[in-house]
Amino acid sequence: MEKGILIVFEGIDGGGKTSQAERLLETLVEKGFDAVYFREPSDSRWGRIIREKAVQNDSLTPDEELDLFQKDRRENVEKNLKPALASRRVVILDRYYFSTMAYQGAKGLDPGLIRETNESFALPPDLVFILDVDPGEGLKRTEGRKQRDLLFEREDYLAKVRDIFQGLQGDEFFHLDALRPMEDVGEDISRIALDFLEFFITGG
């Protein structure tokens, strides 16, 4: 490949993003692709602050959240994404700036402005899988977690987040029903990703 490929997983919690991202990574490696996995928030100091604050209800204002996520993303882009893509790797990313648009947008900030700001420094994705799940079902699926993410896990709020995700449209976006069996969703993701990579490698 002449350049790397960036594949992003998005959606509210409970849709299986991380599991599907890890599954796709395994599939691509088995197929011989040089693939790597990253997540946001990252392991930067900004990402650690976000995770620490997330277990405290209303510990940050929407503007403070936005600032932390964008600082973390800038570091992730420079430290992880750019080098991997420059090395022509397939990068699988668990959450990106679309999550910032959705989560902070649902708290009253302007999703369009968030997108514009992030796209001034963030690398554009080639594929975006949005795993859609009803907020109530998503919360049920996350009940077993040791630490609840109190900043973001409220059903009425997640309904607004979901609406913003559902409004994202374009050739790079694939909206998938995550209430289906995980195996079926994973097969769809693998097929779409492998078809895209074959098209990209062969030039169509």
C-alpha positions in Angstrom: 0.0 0.0 0.0 1.2 3.5 -0.8 -0.3 4.9 2.4 -1.9 3.6 5.6 -5.6 3.1 6.2 -7.5 4.4 9.1 -10.5 2.4 10.3 -12.6 3.9 13.1 -15.2 2.3 15.4 -17.9 4.6 16.9 -21.2 4.5 18.8 -22.6 4.6 22.3 -21.2 2.2 24.9 -22.8 -1.2 24.9 -22.6 -1.6 21.1 -19.5 -3.8 21.2 -17.0 -1.4 19.6 -13.9 -2.6 21.4 -14.8 -6.3 20.9 -15.4 -5.7 17.2 -12.3 -3.6 16.8 -10.2 -6.3 18.4 -11.8 -8.9 16.2 -11.1 -7.0 13.1 -7.5 -6.5 14.1 -7.1 -10.3 14.6 -8.7 -10.9 11.2 -6.5 -8.5 9.4 -3.3 -9.9 11.0 -4.4 -13.4 10.0 -4.8 -12.2 6.4 -1.3 -10.8 6.4 -2.0 -7.1 6.9 0.3 -5.0 9.1 -2.4 -3.8 11.4 -2.3 -1.9 14.8 -5.0 -0.9 17.4 -5.3 2.4 19.3 -8.1 3.9 21.4 -9.4 7.2 22.6 -9.0 8.4 25.2 -5.4 7.3 24.8 -2.9 6.5 27.5 -1.6 10.1 27.5 -1.8 12.2 30.6 -4.9 13.9 29.2 -6.5 10.5 28.6 -5.7 9.4 32.1 -7.4 12.6 33.5 -10.5 11.9 31.4 -10.8 8.4 32.7 -10.3 9.5 36.3 -13.0 12.2 36.0 -15.4 9.9 34.2 -16.3 8.0 37.3 -17.4 11.3 39.0 -20.8 12.6 38.0 -20.7 16.1 36.5 -17.0 16.5 37.4 -16.3 18.4 34.2 -18.1 21.0 32.2 -18.8 20.3 28.5 -16.1 22.8 27.6 -13.6 21.2 29.9 -14.4 17.8 28.5 -13.9 19.1 25.0 -10.6 20.6 25.9 -9.2 17.4 27.4 -10.4 15.2 24.6 -8.9 17.5 21.9 -5.6 17.7 23.8 -5.5 13.9 24.1 -6.4 13.6 20.4 -3.7 15.9 19.2 -1.1 13.8 21.1 -2.6 10.6 19.8 -2.5 11.9 16.2 1.1 13.0 16.4 2.5 10.1 18.6 0.5 7.2 17.2 -1.6 7.7 14.2 0.7 9.7 11.9 3.7 7.4 12.4 1.6 4.2 11.9 0.0 5.5 8.8 3.3 6.8 7.4 4.5 3.3 7.8 1.6 2.1 5.6 -0.1 0.2 8.4 -3.8 -0.4 8.8 -4.8 1.5 11.9 -7.9 0.5 13.9 -9.1 3.2 16.2 -11.6 2.7 19.0 -13.4 6.1 19.1 -12.3 9.4 17.3 -13.6 12.9 17.0 -17.0 11.7 16.0 -17.5 10.7 19.6 -16.5 14.2 20.7 -19.1 15.6 18.3 -21.8 13.2 19.7 -21.1 13.3 23.4 -20.2 16.9 23.9 -22.7 17.9 21.2 -25.4 16.2 23.2 -24.4 18.5 26.1 -25.1 21.6 24.1 -21.9 22.3 22.2 -22.0 22.7 18.4 -21.2 19.4 16.7 -20.3 21.2 13.5 -17.8 23.4 15.1 -16.3 20.5 17.0 -15.9 18.7 13.7 -14.3 21.7 12.0 -11.9 22.2 14.8 -10.8 18.5 14.9 -10.5 18.2 11.2 -8.0 21.0 11.2 -5.5 18.7 12.8 -6.9 15.1 12.9 -6.3 12.7 10.1 -9.4 11.8 8.0 -10.6 8.2 8.4 -11.1 5.9 5.5 -13.8 3.8 7.1 -16.1 4.5 10.1 -18.2 1.8 11.6 -21.0 3.1 13.8 -22.4 0.4 15.9 -26.0 1.4 16.7 -27.7 0.2 19.9 -30.7 1.4 21.9 -29.5 3.4 24.9 -31.4 1.3 27.4 -30.0 -1.9 26.0 -26.5 -0.4 25.8 -26.7 0.5 29.5 -27.8 -3.0 30.4 -24.8 -4.4 28.6 -22.4 -2.2 30.6 -23.9 -2.9 34.0 -21.2 -5.4 34.9 -18.4 -2.9 34.6 -16.5 -2.3 37.8 -16.6 1.5 37.3 -19.5 3.1 35.7 -18.8 6.1 33.4 -21.0 8.6 35.2 -20.1 11.4 33.0 -21.6 9.8 30.0 -23.9 6.8 30.9 -27.4 8.2 31.4 -30.2 7.0 29.1 -31.8 10.3 28.2 -28.4 11.8 27.4 -27.3 8.8 25.4 -30.5 9.1 23.3 -29.2 12.5 22.2 -25.7 11.1 21.6 -27.2 8.4 19.4 -29.2 10.9 17.4 -25.9 12.7 16.5 -24.2 9.5 15.5 -27.2 8.5 13.3 -26.9 11.9 11.5 -23.3 11.2 10.3 -23.5 10.3 6.6 -21.0 9.8 3.8 -19.3 7.1 1.8 -16.9 6.3 4.7 -19.7 5.7 7.2 -21.3 2.3 7.8 -24.2 2.2 10.3 -24.6 -1.4 11.7 -27.4 -2.7 14.0 -25.4 -3.9 17.0 -28.4 -5.6 18.5 -27.8 -8.5 16.1 -25.6 -11.4 17.2 -22.0 -10.3 17.6 -20.8 -12.9 15.1 -23.0 -11.5 12.4 -22.0 -7.9 13.0 -18.3 -9.0 13.0 -18.7 -10.8 9.7 -20.3 -7.7 8.1 -17.4 -5.5 9.4 -14.7 -8.0 8.1 -16.4 -8.2 4.7 -16.6 -4.4 4.3 -13.1 -3.8 5.5 -11.5 -6.5 3.4 -13.4 -5.4 0.3 -12.2 -1.9 0.9 -8.6 -2.9 1.4 -8.7 -5.1 -1.8 -10.2 -2.2 -3.8 -7.6 0.2 -2.3 -4.6 -2.1 -3.0 -5.7 -3.0 -6.5 -6.7 0.6 -7.3 -10.2 -0.5 -8.1 
